[in-house]
Amino acid sequence: MKINNIILIIITVFSSNLFFGQMNDSIKKSIMETFKNNNRFKETIYELKGKELPSFELTLLNGEKINSESLKGKPTLINFWFINCPYCIQEIPSLNDLKTKFKNEVNFLSITFQDKKEVTEFLKSNKFNFKHVVDSRQYLTKFGRFGYPKTLIIDKNLIIKDIEKKLPSDTNTKKGEEIFKTKISNLLLELKNVR
């Protein structure tokens, strides 16, 4: 456990802009490749693509229960996020646009490990039009290791068809939003029309 903590601290230090800003590009790339090639830090969530969504019964922000079986029959978009994640917050407007476009033809669900009070406070000043599952730390462990945010696209039979990372960062913000929305929208349209 101590070794993992030490490695995590090293990654944090090396990945910080302050530290990286003082290194040349070849050293940065070399360090990051070393970490990427170390399977301990591999995002294992992607191994679930093509598999059934782990079943659940979780609590919504309003206190009601929701279970995975209730999602069957139409495509589902699930977003894993938390309130202190800048990339999560950056993609919320795009997610809201998708919700507006598809309305009730698709299930839209956000899942966070944070508690009701934290999420309620965040939503007072940030519009996020999904059903919100809170206090779901235990459920999120079923997805293995992953960074935030993640967006799961699931078919009518609860099979995970795609897992999206954050908005593309190699483009300007508007272009990245459009790429993100178009890709997810096309997949949802395809899944919606499958009989």
Biotite code that builds the C-alpha atoms (Angstrom):
import biotite.structure as struc

atoms = struc.array([
    struc.Atom([0.000, 0.000, 0.000], chain_id="A", res_id=1, res_name="MET", atom_name="CA", element="C"),
    struc.Atom([2.836, 2.396, 0.854], chain_id="A", res_id=2, res_name="LYS", atom_name="CA", element="C"),
    struc.Atom([4.462, 1.771, -2.525], chain_id="A", res_id=3, res_name="ILE", atom_name="CA", element="C"),
    struc.Atom([1.194, 2.588, -4.331], chain_id="A", res_id=4, res_name="ASN", atom_name="CA", element="C"),
    struc.Atom([0.869, 5.816, -2.336], chain_id="A", res_id=5, res_name="ASN", atom_name="CA", element="C"),
    struc.Atom([4.438, 6.806, -3.150], chain_id="A", res_id=6, res_name="ILE", atom_name="CA", element="C"),
    struc.Atom([3.874, 6.117, -6.841], chain_id="A", res_id=7, res_name="ILE", atom_name="CA", element="C"),
    struc.Atom([0.640, 8.146, -6.742], chain_id="A", res_id=8, res_name="LEU", atom_name="CA", element="C"),
    struc.Atom([2.487, 11.086, -5.177], chain_id="A", res_id=9, res_name="ILE", atom_name="CA", element="C"),
    struc.Atom([5.189, 10.863, -7.844], chain_id="A", res_id=10, res_name="ILE", atom_name="CA", element="C"),
    struc.Atom([2.560, 10.849, -10.600], chain_id="A", res_id=11, res_name="ILE", atom_name="CA", element="C"),
    struc.Atom([0.832, 13.864, -9.066], chain_id="A", res_id=12, res_name="THR", atom_name="CA", element="C"),
    struc.Atom([4.070, 15.806, -8.851], chain_id="A", res_id=13, res_name="VAL", atom_name="CA", element="C"),
    struc.Atom([5.210, 14.863, -12.350], chain_id="A", res_id=14, res_name="PHE", atom_name="CA", element="C"),
    struc.Atom([1.846, 15.567, -13.927], chain_id="A", res_id=15, res_name="SER", atom_name="CA", element="C"),
    struc.Atom([1.486, 19.006, -12.395], chain_id="A", res_id=16, res_name="SER", atom_name="CA", element="C"),
    struc.Atom([1.871, 21.873, -14.826], chain_id="A", res_id=17, res_name="ASN", atom_name="CA", element="C"),
    struc.Atom([4.263, 23.615, -12.470], chain_id="A", res_id=18, res_name="LEU", atom_name="CA", element="C"),
    struc.Atom([6.709, 20.725, -12.556], chain_id="A", res_id=19, res_name="PHE", atom_name="CA", element="C"),
    struc.Atom([6.162, 19.914, -16.222], chain_id="A", res_id=20, res_name="PHE", atom_name="CA", element="C"),
    struc.Atom([6.536, 23.533, -17.199], chain_id="A", res_id=21, res_name="GLY", atom_name="CA", element="C"),
    struc.Atom([10.194, 23.309, -16.199], chain_id="A", res_id=22, res_name="GLN", atom_name="CA", element="C"),
    struc.Atom([10.953, 20.196, -18.274], chain_id="A", res_id=23, res_name="MET", atom_name="CA", element="C"),
    struc.Atom([11.576, 19.792, -21.963], chain_id="A", res_id=24, res_name="ASN", atom_name="CA", element="C"),
    struc.Atom([9.028, 17.836, -24.035], chain_id="A", res_id=25, res_name="ASP", atom_name="CA", element="C"),
    struc.Atom([11.137, 14.698, -24.493], chain_id="A", res_id=26, res_name="SER", atom_name="CA", element="C"),
    struc.Atom([11.514, 14.228, -20.723], chain_id="A", res_id=27, res_name="ILE", atom_name="CA", element="C"),
    struc.Atom([7.782, 14.803, -20.203], chain_id="A", res_id=28, res_name="LYS", atom_name="CA", element="C"),
    struc.Atom([6.887, 12.236, -22.862], chain_id="A", res_id=29, res_name="LYS", atom_name="CA", element="C"),
    struc.Atom([9.343, 9.716, -21.457], chain_id="A", res_id=30, res_name="SER", atom_name="CA", element="C"),
    struc.Atom([7.952, 10.018, -17.928], chain_id="A", res_id=31, res_name="ILE", atom_name="CA", element="C"),
    struc.Atom([4.332, 9.807, -19.061], chain_id="A", res_id=32, res_name="MET", atom_name="CA", element="C"),
    struc.Atom([5.062, 6.770, -21.276], chain_id="A", res_id=33, res_name="GLU", atom_name="CA", element="C"),
    struc.Atom([6.629, 5.008, -18.293], chain_id="A", res_id=34, res_name="THR", atom_name="CA", element="C"),
    struc.Atom([3.466, 5.579, -16.277], chain_id="A", res_id=35, res_name="PHE", atom_name="CA", element="C"),
    struc.Atom([1.161, 4.590, -19.142], chain_id="A", res_id=36, res_name="LYS", atom_name="CA", element="C"),
    struc.Atom([3.056, 1.346, -19.673], chain_id="A", res_id=37, res_name="ASN", atom_name="CA", element="C"),
    struc.Atom([2.700, 0.479, -15.992], chain_id="A", res_id=38, res_name="ASN", atom_name="CA", element="C"),
    struc.Atom([-0.537, -1.547, -15.891], chain_id="A", res_id=39, res_name="ASN", atom_name="CA", element="C"),
    struc.Atom([-1.252, -0.486, -12.309], chain_id="A", res_id=40, res_name="ARG", atom_name="CA", element="C"),
    struc.Atom([-2.580, 2.788, -13.648], chain_id="A", res_id=41, res_name="PHE", atom_name="CA", element="C"),
    struc.Atom([-4.464, 1.410, -16.630], chain_id="A", res_id=42, res_name="LYS", atom_name="CA", element="C"),
    struc.Atom([-8.100, 2.496, -16.728], chain_id="A", res_id=43, res_name="GLU", atom_name="CA", element="C"),
    struc.Atom([-9.842, -0.857, -16.430], chain_id="A", res_id=44, res_name="THR", atom_name="CA", element="C"),
    struc.Atom([-13.320, 0.600, -17.032], chain_id="A", res_id=45, res_name="ILE", atom_name="CA", element="C"),
    struc.Atom([-12.811, 0.127, -20.795], chain_id="A", res_id=46, res_name="TYR", atom_name="CA", element="C"),
    struc.Atom([-12.780, -3.651, -20.298], chain_id="A", res_id=47, res_name="GLU", atom_name="CA", element="C"),
    struc.Atom([-16.551, -3.402, -19.685], chain_id="A", res_id=48, res_name="LEU", atom_name="CA", element="C"),
    struc.Atom([-17.293, -2.216, -23.228], chain_id="A", res_id=49, res_name="LYS", atom_name="CA", element="C"),
    struc.Atom([-19.543, -4.825, -24.868], chain_id="A", res_id=50, res_name="GLY", atom_name="CA", element="C"),
    struc.Atom([-20.603, -6.237, -21.492], chain_id="A", res_id=51, res_name="LYS", atom_name="CA", element="C"),
    struc.Atom([-23.761, -5.775, -19.469], chain_id="A", res_id=52, res_name="GLU", atom_name="CA", element="C"),
    struc.Atom([-23.981, -2.797, -17.144], chain_id="A", res_id=53, res_name="LEU", atom_name="CA", element="C"),
    struc.Atom([-23.370, -3.995, -13.562], chain_id="A", res_id=54, res_name="PRO", atom_name="CA", element="C"),
    struc.Atom([-26.783, -4.239, -11.909], chain_id="A", res_id=55, res_name="SER", atom_name="CA", element="C"),
    struc.Atom([-27.716, -1.739, -9.243], chain_id="A", res_id=56, res_name="PHE", atom_name="CA", element="C"),
    struc.Atom([-30.302, -0.336, -6.910], chain_id="A", res_id=57, res_name="GLU", atom_name="CA", element="C"),
    struc.Atom([-29.196, 3.178, -6.000], chain_id="A", res_id=58, res_name="LEU", atom_name="CA", element="C"),
    struc.Atom([-30.614, 6.321, -4.424], chain_id="A", res_id=59, res_name="THR", atom_name="CA", element="C"),
    struc.Atom([-31.525, 9.384, -6.442], chain_id="A", res_id=60, res_name="LEU", atom_name="CA", element="C"),
    struc.Atom([-31.000, 12.916, -5.189], chain_id="A", res_id=61, res_name="LEU", atom_name="CA", element="C"),
    struc.Atom([-34.715, 13.162, -4.359], chain_id="A", res_id=62, res_name="ASN", atom_name="CA", element="C"),
    struc.Atom([-34.449, 10.071, -2.113], chain_id="A", res_id=63, res_name="GLY", atom_name="CA", element="C"),
    struc.Atom([-36.214, 7.686, -4.516], chain_id="A", res_id=64, res_name="GLU", atom_name="CA", element="C"),
    struc.Atom([-34.633, 4.372, -5.478], chain_id="A", res_id=65, res_name="LYS", atom_name="CA", element="C"),
    struc.Atom([-33.671, 3.501, -9.040], chain_id="A", res_id=66, res_name="ILE", atom_name="CA", element="C"),
    struc.Atom([-32.519, 0.130, -10.331], chain_id="A", res_id=67, res_name="ASN", atom_name="CA", element="C"),
    struc.Atom([-30.776, -0.922, -13.506], chain_id="A", res_id=68, res_name="SER", atom_name="CA", element="C"),
    struc.Atom([-33.762, -2.970, -14.726], chain_id="A", res_id=69, res_name="GLU", atom_name="CA", element="C"),
    struc.Atom([-35.821, 0.241, -14.943], chain_id="A", res_id=70, res_name="SER", atom_name="CA", element="C"),
    struc.Atom([-33.484, 1.460, -17.704], chain_id="A", res_id=71, res_name="LEU", atom_name="CA", element="C"),
    struc.Atom([-34.277, -1.409, -20.068], chain_id="A", res_id=72, res_name="LYS", atom_name="CA", element="C"),
    struc.Atom([-36.239, -0.703, -23.249], chain_id="A", res_id=73, res_name="GLY", atom_name="CA", element="C"),
    struc.Atom([-34.480, 2.476, -24.377], chain_id="A", res_id=74, res_name="LYS", atom_name="CA", element="C"),
    struc.Atom([-30.880, 3.658, -24.728], chain_id="A", res_id=75, res_name="PRO", atom_name="CA", element="C"),
    struc.Atom([-29.199, 5.097, -21.650], chain_id="A", res_id=76, res_name="THR", atom_name="CA", element="C"),
    struc.Atom([-26.488, 7.687, -21.129], chain_id="A", res_id=77, res_name="LEU", atom_name="CA", element="C"),
    struc.Atom([-24.762, 7.503, -17.738], chain_id="A", res_id=78, res_name="ILE", atom_name="CA", element="C"),
    struc.Atom([-22.268, 10.167, -16.714], chain_id="A", res_id=79, res_name="ASN", atom_name="CA", element="C"),
    struc.Atom([-19.767, 9.568, -13.886], chain_id="A", res_id=80, res_name="PHE", atom_name="CA", element="C"),
    struc.Atom([-18.737, 12.907, -12.381], chain_id="A", res_id=81, res_name="TRP", atom_name="CA", element="C"),
    struc.Atom([-18.057, 14.879, -9.210], chain_id="A", res_id=82, res_name="PHE", atom_name="CA", element="C"),
    struc.Atom([-18.433, 18.552, -8.314], chain_id="A", res_id=83, res_name="ILE", atom_name="CA", element="C"),
    struc.Atom([-14.729, 19.413, -7.949], chain_id="A", res_id=84, res_name="ASN", atom_name="CA", element="C"),
    struc.Atom([-13.765, 17.953, -11.327], chain_id="A", res_id=85, res_name="CYS", atom_name="CA", element="C"),
    struc.Atom([-13.177, 20.783, -13.844], chain_id="A", res_id=86, res_name="PRO", atom_name="CA", element="C"),
    struc.Atom([-13.483, 18.438, -16.851], chain_id="A", res_id=87, res_name="TYR", atom_name="CA", element="C"),
    struc.Atom([-16.791, 17.112, -15.486], chain_id="A", res_id=88, res_name="CYS", atom_name="CA", element="C"),
    struc.Atom([-18.189, 20.627, -15.134], chain_id="A", res_id=89, res_name="ILE", atom_name="CA", element="C"),
    struc.Atom([-16.889, 21.622, -18.574], chain_id="A", res_id=90, res_name="GLN", atom_name="CA", element="C"),
    struc.Atom([-18.939, 18.925, -20.315], chain_id="A", res_id=91, res_name="GLU", atom_name="CA", element="C"),
    struc.Atom([-22.225, 19.508, -18.440], chain_id="A", res_id=92, res_name="ILE", atom_name="CA", element="C"),
    struc.Atom([-23.605, 22.010, -21.037], chain_id="A", res_id=93, res_name="PRO", atom_name="CA", element="C"),
    struc.Atom([-22.994, 19.447, -23.810], chain_id="A", res_id=94, res_name="SER", atom_name="CA", element="C"),
    struc.Atom([-24.703, 16.747, -21.759], chain_id="A", res_id=95, res_name="LEU", atom_name="CA", element="C"),
    struc.Atom([-27.649, 19.089, -21.145], chain_id="A", res_id=96, res_name="ASN", atom_name="CA", element="C"),
    struc.Atom([-27.869, 19.693, -24.918], chain_id="A", res_id=97, res_name="ASP", atom_name="CA", element="C"),
    struc.Atom([-28.062, 15.934, -25.518], chain_id="A", res_id=98, res_name="LEU", atom_name="CA", element="C"),
    struc.Atom([-30.814, 15.642, -22.888], chain_id="A", res_id=99, res_name="LYS", atom_name="CA", element="C"),
    struc.Atom([-32.754, 18.449, -24.594], chain_id="A", res_id=100, res_name="THR", atom_name="CA", element="C"),
    struc.Atom([-32.353, 16.797, -28.004], chain_id="A", res_id=101, res_name="LYS", atom_name="CA", element="C"),
    struc.Atom([-33.460, 13.299, -26.984], chain_id="A", res_id=102, res_name="PHE", atom_name="CA", element="C"),
    struc.Atom([-35.891, 14.208, -24.179], chain_id="A", res_id=103, res_name="LYS", atom_name="CA", element="C"),
    struc.Atom([-37.559, 11.021, -22.900], chain_id="A", res_id=104, res_name="ASN", atom_name="CA", element="C"),
    struc.Atom([-36.376, 8.797, -25.762], chain_id="A", res_id=105, res_name="GLU", atom_name="CA", element="C"),
    struc.Atom([-33.169, 8.116, -23.820], chain_id="A", res_id=106, res_name="VAL", atom_name="CA", element="C"),
    struc.Atom([-32.494, 7.594, -20.101], chain_id="A", res_id=107, res_name="ASN", atom_name="CA", element="C"),
    struc.Atom([-30.115, 10.237, -18.727], chain_id="A", res_id=108, res_name="PHE", atom_name="CA", element="C"),
    struc.Atom([-28.460, 9.459, -15.415], chain_id="A", res_id=109, res_name="LEU", atom_name="CA", element="C"),
    struc.Atom([-25.540, 11.008, -13.556], chain_id="A", res_id=110, res_name="SER", atom_name="CA", element="C"),
    struc.Atom([-23.743, 9.001, -10.875], chain_id="A", res_id=111, res_name="ILE", atom_name="CA", element="C"),
    struc.Atom([-21.417, 10.443, -8.264], chain_id="A", res_id=112, res_name="THR", atom_name="CA", element="C"),
    struc.Atom([-19.798, 9.234, -5.067], chain_id="A", res_id=113, res_name="PHE", atom_name="CA", element="C"),
    struc.Atom([-20.654, 12.547, -3.423], chain_id="A", res_id=114, res_name="GLN", atom_name="CA", element="C"),
    struc.Atom([-23.498, 12.977, -0.965], chain_id="A", res_id=115, res_name="ASP", atom_name="CA", element="C"),
    struc.Atom([-26.897, 14.573, -1.352], chain_id="A", res_id=116, res_name="LYS", atom_name="CA", element="C"),
    struc.Atom([-25.921, 17.797, 0.410], chain_id="A", res_id=117, res_name="LYS", atom_name="CA", element="C"),
    struc.Atom([-22.862, 18.433, -1.810], chain_id="A", res_id=118, res_name="GLU", atom_name="CA", element="C"),
    struc.Atom([-24.728, 17.729, -5.050], chain_id="A", res_id=119, res_name="VAL", atom_name="CA", element="C"),
    struc.Atom([-27.786, 19.770, -4.025], chain_id="A", res_id=120, res_name="THR", atom_name="CA", element="C"),
    struc.Atom([-25.566, 22.754, -3.224], chain_id="A", res_id=121, res_name="GLU", atom_name="CA", element="C"),
    struc.Atom([-23.741, 22.432, -6.556], chain_id="A", res_id=122, res_name="PHE", atom_name="CA", element="C"),
    struc.Atom([-27.000, 22.228, -8.531], chain_id="A", res_id=123, res_name="LEU", atom_name="CA", element="C"),
    struc.Atom([-28.255, 25.498, -6.999], chain_id="A", res_id=124, res_name="LYS", atom_name="CA", element="C"),
    struc.Atom([-25.817, 27.371, -9.220], chain_id="A", res_id=125, res_name="SER", atom_name="CA", element="C"),
    struc.Atom([-25.150, 24.816, -11.996], chain_id="A", res_id=126, res_name="ASN", atom_name="CA", element="C"),
    struc.Atom([-27.816, 23.485, -14.343], chain_id="A", res_id=127, res_name="LYS", atom_name="CA", element="C"),
    struc.Atom([-27.441, 19.719, -14.885], chain_id="A", res_id=128, res_name="PHE", atom_name="CA", element="C"),
    struc.Atom([-30.711, 18.245, -16.200], chain_id="A", res_id=129, res_name="ASN", atom_name="CA", element="C"),
    struc.Atom([-30.118, 14.559, -15.493], chain_id="A", res_id=130, res_name="PHE", atom_name="CA", element="C"),
    struc.Atom([-31.512, 12.291, -12.797], chain_id="A", res_id=131, res_name="LYS", atom_name="CA", element="C"),
    struc.Atom([-28.790, 12.312, -10.167], chain_id="A", res_id=132, res_name="HIS", atom_name="CA", element="C"),
    struc.Atom([-27.598, 9.275, -8.225], chain_id="A", res_id=133, res_name="VAL", atom_name="CA", element="C"),
    struc.Atom([-25.628, 10.188, -5.096], chain_id="A", res_id=134, res_name="VAL", atom_name="CA", element="C"),
    struc.Atom([-23.597, 8.309, -2.470], chain_id="A", res_id=135, res_name="ASP", atom_name="CA", element="C"),
    struc.Atom([-22.643, 5.589, -4.941], chain_id="A", res_id=136, res_name="SER", atom_name="CA", element="C"),
    struc.Atom([-18.988, 4.988, -4.075], chain_id="A", res_id=137, res_name="ARG", atom_name="CA", element="C"),
    struc.Atom([-19.543, 1.237, -3.629], chain_id="A", res_id=138, res_name="GLN", atom_name="CA", element="C"),
    struc.Atom([-21.273, 0.862, -6.992], chain_id="A", res_id=139, res_name="TYR", atom_name="CA", element="C"),
    struc.Atom([-18.547, 2.796, -8.810], chain_id="A", res_id=140, res_name="LEU", atom_name="CA", element="C"),
    struc.Atom([-15.960, 0.237, -7.662], chain_id="A", res_id=141, res_name="THR", atom_name="CA", element="C"),
    struc.Atom([-17.617, -2.260, -10.040], chain_id="A", res_id=142, res_name="LYS", atom_name="CA", element="C"),
    struc.Atom([-16.101, -0.297, -12.929], chain_id="A", res_id=143, res_name="PHE", atom_name="CA", element="C"),
    struc.Atom([-12.513, -0.739, -11.825], chain_id="A", res_id=144, res_name="GLY", atom_name="CA", element="C"),
    struc.Atom([-10.040, 2.107, -12.145], chain_id="A", res_id=145, res_name="ARG", atom_name="CA", element="C"),
    struc.Atom([-10.916, 5.175, -14.168], chain_id="A", res_id=146, res_name="PHE", atom_name="CA", element="C"),
    struc.Atom([-10.488, 8.915, -14.304], chain_id="A", res_id=147, res_name="GLY", atom_name="CA", element="C"),
    struc.Atom([-13.337, 11.408, -14.333], chain_id="A", res_id=148, res_name="TYR", atom_name="CA", element="C"),
    struc.Atom([-15.474, 12.175, -16.178], chain_id="A", res_id=149, res_name="PRO", atom_name="CA", element="C"),
    struc.Atom([-16.683, 9.089, -18.025], chain_id="A", res_id=150, res_name="LYS", atom_name="CA", element="C"),
    struc.Atom([-19.844, 8.807, -20.111], chain_id="A", res_id=151, res_name="THR", atom_name="CA", element="C"),
    struc.Atom([-21.330, 5.376, -20.773], chain_id="A", res_id=152, res_name="LEU", atom_name="CA", element="C"),
    struc.Atom([-23.601, 4.770, -23.746], chain_id="A", res_id=153, res_name="ILE", atom_name="CA", element="C"),
    struc.Atom([-25.809, 1.740, -23.110], chain_id="A", res_id=154, res_name="ILE", atom_name="CA", element="C"),
    struc.Atom([-28.252, -0.036, -25.400], chain_id="A", res_id=155, res_name="ASP", atom_name="CA", element="C"),
    struc.Atom([-31.858, -1.059, -24.651], chain_id="A", res_id=156, res_name="LYS", atom_name="CA", element="C"),
    struc.Atom([-30.659, -4.368, -23.158], chain_id="A", res_id=157, res_name="ASN", atom_name="CA", element="C"),
    struc.Atom([-28.122, -2.704, -20.813], chain_id="A", res_id=158, res_name="LEU", atom_name="CA", element="C"),
    struc.Atom([-25.060, -3.579, -22.890], chain_id="A", res_id=159, res_name="ILE", atom_name="CA", element="C"),
    struc.Atom([-22.311, -0.933, -22.655], chain_id="A", res_id=160, res_name="ILE", atom_name="CA", element="C"),
    struc.Atom([-21.725, 0.137, -26.257], chain_id="A", res_id=161, res_name="LYS", atom_name="CA", element="C"),
    struc.Atom([-19.238, 2.942, -25.710], chain_id="A", res_id=162, res_name="ASP", atom_name="CA", element="C"),
    struc.Atom([-17.331, 4.734, -22.960], chain_id="A", res_id=163, res_name="ILE", atom_name="CA", element="C"),
    struc.Atom([-16.360, 8.347, -23.606], chain_id="A", res_id=164, res_name="GLU", atom_name="CA", element="C"),
    struc.Atom([-13.674, 10.363, -21.859], chain_id="A", res_id=165, res_name="LYS", atom_name="CA", element="C"),
    struc.Atom([-13.896, 14.090, -21.317], chain_id="A", res_id=166, res_name="LYS", atom_name="CA", element="C"),
    struc.Atom([-14.377, 16.626, -24.096], chain_id="A", res_id=167, res_name="LEU", atom_name="CA", element="C"),
    struc.Atom([-11.544, 16.463, -26.639], chain_id="A", res_id=168, res_name="PRO", atom_name="CA", element="C"),
    struc.Atom([-8.764, 18.739, -25.389], chain_id="A", res_id=169, res_name="SER", atom_name="CA", element="C"),
    struc.Atom([-6.764, 18.882, -28.614], chain_id="A", res_id=170, res_name="ASP", atom_name="CA", element="C"),
    struc.Atom([-9.277, 21.296, -30.153], chain_id="A", res_id=171, res_name="THR", atom_name="CA", element="C"),
    struc.Atom([-10.800, 24.614, -29.131], chain_id="A", res_id=172, res_name="ASN", atom_name="CA", element="C"),
    struc.Atom([-13.655, 24.327, -26.652], chain_id="A", res_id=173, res_name="THR", atom_name="CA", element="C"),
    struc.Atom([-16.518, 24.877, -29.119], chain_id="A", res_id=174, res_name="LYS", atom_name="CA", element="C"),
    struc.Atom([-15.111, 22.394, -31.612], chain_id="A", res_id=175, res_name="LYS", atom_name="CA", element="C"),
    struc.Atom([-14.474, 19.867, -28.820], chain_id="A", res_id=176, res_name="GLY", atom_name="CA", element="C"),
    struc.Atom([-18.066, 20.221, -27.600], chain_id="A", res_id=177, res_name="GLU", atom_name="CA", element="C"),
    struc.Atom([-19.400, 19.625, -31.111], chain_id="A", res_id=178, res_name="GLU", atom_name="CA", element="C"),
    struc.Atom([-17.213, 16.545, -31.637], chain_id="A", res_id=179, res_name="ILE", atom_name="CA", element="C"),
    struc.Atom([-18.340, 15.136, -28.267], chain_id="A", res_id=180, res_name="PHE", atom_name="CA", element="C"),
    struc.Atom([-22.045, 15.829, -28.863], chain_id="A", res_id=181, res_name="LYS", atom_name="CA", element="C"),
    struc.Atom([-22.025, 14.585, -32.452], chain_id="A", res_id=182, res_name="THR", atom_name="CA", element="C"),
    struc.Atom([-20.345, 11.296, -31.600], chain_id="A", res_id=183, res_name="LYS", atom_name="CA", element="C"),
    struc.Atom([-22.687, 10.555, -28.691], chain_id="A", res_id=184, res_name="ILE", atom_name="CA", element="C"),
    struc.Atom([-25.757, 11.799, -30.561], chain_id="A", res_id=185, res_name="SER", atom_name="CA", element="C"),
    struc.Atom([-25.048, 9.546, -33.554], chain_id="A", res_id=186, res_name="ASN", atom_name="CA", element="C"),
    struc.Atom([-24.603, 6.535, -31.325], chain_id="A", res_id=187, res_name="LEU", atom_name="CA", element="C"),
    struc.Atom([-27.804, 7.262, -29.383], chain_id="A", res_id=188, res_name="LEU", atom_name="CA", element="C"),
    struc.Atom([-29.750, 7.705, -32.639], chain_id="A", res_id=189, res_name="LEU", atom_name="CA", element="C"),
    struc.Atom([-28.441, 4.377, -33.876], chain_id="A", res_id=190, res_name="GLU", atom_name="CA", element="C"),
    struc.Atom([-29.347, 2.619, -30.622], chain_id="A", res_id=191, res_name="LEU", atom_name="CA", element="C"),
    struc.Atom([-32.757, 4.278, -30.484], chain_id="A", res_id=192, res_name="LYS", atom_name="CA", element="C"),
    struc.Atom([-33.625, 2.924, -33.921], chain_id="A", res_id=193, res_name="ASN", atom_name="CA", element="C"),
    struc.Atom([-32.510, -0.664, -33.240], chain_id="A", res_id=194, res_name="VAL", atom_name="CA", element="C"),
    struc.Atom([-35.516, -2.939, -32.790], chain_id="A", res_id=195, res_name="ARG", atom_name="CA", element="C"),
])
